[in-house]
């Protein structure tokens, strides 16, 4: 029996910018931004910083941040998910960027998978 894979289309920042522009350019439109557009903006904050998303979409930073925080509590969002050893044990190269201009690079040789996962987890958790 063959396994079926589902691929979800990940909406890009550029696509969302054009959706906001189309909504803003309507001759008759509601005064409030529709929930569907707010949800698209919040989803982008999982890939980009809130500052970048708010700038590109011309949204109030604090309003977007508030929506992101409320959606985190609703969905049980976790900033780090440990995937286990997905690479060969002989050599590991990991690059992390937390979206706040902080980066970490790890390059190790030998069986170090558990140590690397701990380092990456601590890098993202110290931002809280």
N, C-alpha and C positions, 0 to 999 in steps of 0.2 A: 504494500500500500504506500503510495507516494505522499509525502508531506506537502502541504500547501503553505506557501508563505504569503503573507499580506504585507504590502509595502504602503506606508502612509506617505502622502505628499506633505512634505514639510514646507510650510509657508515661509517665504523669505521676507526679509525686511523691505526689499524693493516692491514685492507684490503688495504688501500691506500699505506701503506709502501710496501706491497707485489706487488702492481701495479707498483710503482716506481722502485722496485728492478727488476721486470720482464722487464721493459723498458730499464733499465740500462744494463741488462745482454744480450740484443739482440746483436748478432754479428755485424749486420749492423744497425745503428740507426741514426736518425737525430741528429744534434748537439744541437738543441733547444728542450726544454721540450715541448711536445704537449699541446695545450690549454686544452684538456680534463683532463690532469693530473694537470695542474695549477688550473683549476676550482675545482677539487676534493680537492686540498690543501686549497683553499680559503674557500670552504664550511666547512672544518674541523675547521676553525678558529672561526666558530660560536659556536662550542662545546668546543674547547681547546684554549689556548693562542697561539698567533702567534709564540712565542719563542718555545713552546713545539712542534708545528707542524713543524717548520723549522728545529729543531734539529732532530726529528725522520725521516723526509723525506730528510735530508741533502740538504736543500735549503738555499739560501741567505736570511737572516732575512729581510733586507731592501727591497729586491725585492718582497717577500711575503707580507710584510706590505703595500707596494705600491699597489699591486694588490687587497688587501683587501679593502683599502681605495677607490680605483677607483670603485670597485664593490658595495660598500656601496652607493655611489652617484647615480649609475645607477639603483639600485634596490629600492632606497628609504628606506634603512635599518633603523630600529629603535631599539635601544638597550633595550627598555622596552615596554612591551605590557601589559596593565592592563586587567586582566581577570574578574574582579569582584569577588563577593563572591562565592567561590567554596567549601567552607568548612562550617561545622556547626558553628553557632554563639556562641556556648558555650565555645569553647576553640580553640585557634589558635597557631600553632607552625610552624615557618618559618625559614629556613636556607638559606642564600645567600652566594655565593662565586663568586667574580668578576674575578677570574683568575689571580689576581696580589697579591696573598697571603693575601688578605683582606677578612674577613668573618664577617657576621652579623647573629645573632640568635635572634629571637623574640618569646616569649612565653607569650600569653595573655589569660585571661579568660573574657568572657562577649562579648557583641556586639561591636567589635572594627574593623570590616572589613575595613572601609574606612581609618582609621588611619594607619593600617598596610600597605595597598597599597601605601600610601604616603611615609612611611618610606622606603619601598623597592625601590620605584622609586627614592627617593633622594640618596639612597646608590649607585645606579648605575649611576646616572647622575653626581655625583660629580667627577667622573673619567675623564670626558671630559676635 
